[in-house]
Amino acid sequence: MKASDFKKVRNSLLFLVLLTGSHLMAAGSWKEVRSESGITIYERWVKVTSDLTVKERKGEMTIQGSMSSVVNLLSDPSKSKIWMENVSDAYLVKKESDKVWASYTYFSLPWPFENRDMVSVSHLNYEDPSSATIEMISNENALPLKKNVKRLINYKATWKITDLGNGRVFISLSTISRTSPEFPRFIQDPAVRKIFMRNMLKLKEIFCV
């Protein structure tokens, strides 16, 4: 990725954060859909356009560890292979600073889903010494498309990390894709929800070792 392209992607990130934020203002209330091993999953409907409404998901948990260890793990794209299901490749594309980087992720998915990949830009922001956020937004044109691989677009993930003191850290992950689902919701939603929970469980296990 060229420096000029990276700058465009970074600017797109800031724009999309504002754009997505405007959609979330009209979103429905969070509803708890699953709880397991100290992890709670929530969902809510978000109206993207007059013709498209999508689901946003959020997982929350508290782990034993330090805020720096959590931020370091989530800021390393290659580490996503450890806890994210179906991720067969993930790496750093370009690092502009400790707070802004681009990454590539490849998803090897089981039938009937197509294999996918995603190029994204992440931005780390410390609101204060004990609170940080990481915003990750996809950019479909940042790298050339691969044959027989569908590029994930219109995707946003937001991490919120809070140091609760006494070696306890609160972690929240919310994700949303502003595209129409490929399969009927009664098929796709339960599958995505289960994978989301398994990912959060694997992430929590890392800090319990």
Stockholm file with secondary structure:
# STOCKHOLM 1.0

chainA/1-209         MKASDFKKVRNSLLFLVLLTGSHLMAAGSWKEVRSESGITIYERWVKVTSDLTVKERKGEMTIQGSMSSVVNLLSDPSKSKIWMENVSDAYLVKKESDKVWASYTYFSLPWPFENRDMVSVSHLNYEDPSSATIEMISNENALPLKKNVKRLINYKATWKITDLGNGRVFISLSTISRTSPEFPRFIQDPAVRKIFMRNMLKLKEIFCV
#=GR chainA/1-209 SS CCHHHHHHHHHHHHHHHHHHHHHHTTCCCCEEEEEETTEEEEEEEEEEETTEEEEEEEEEEEEESCHHHHHHHHTCGGGHHHHSTTEEEEEEEEEEETTEEEEEEEECCCTTSCCEEEEEEEEEEEEETTEEEEEEEECTTSSCCCTTCEECCSEEEEEEEEEEETTEEEEEEEEEECSCCSSCHHHHHHHHHHHHHHHHHHHHHHHHC
#=GC SS_cons         CCHHHHHHHHHHHHHHHHHHHHHHTTCCCCEEEEEETTEEEEEEEEEEETTEEEEEEEEEEEEESCHHHHHHHHTCGGGHHHHSTTEEEEEEEEEEETTEEEEEEEECCCTTSCCEEEEEEEEEEEEETTEEEEEEEECTTSSCCCTTCEECCSEEEEEEEEEEETTEEEEEEEEEECSCCSSCHHHHHHHHHHHHHHHHHHHHHHHHC
//
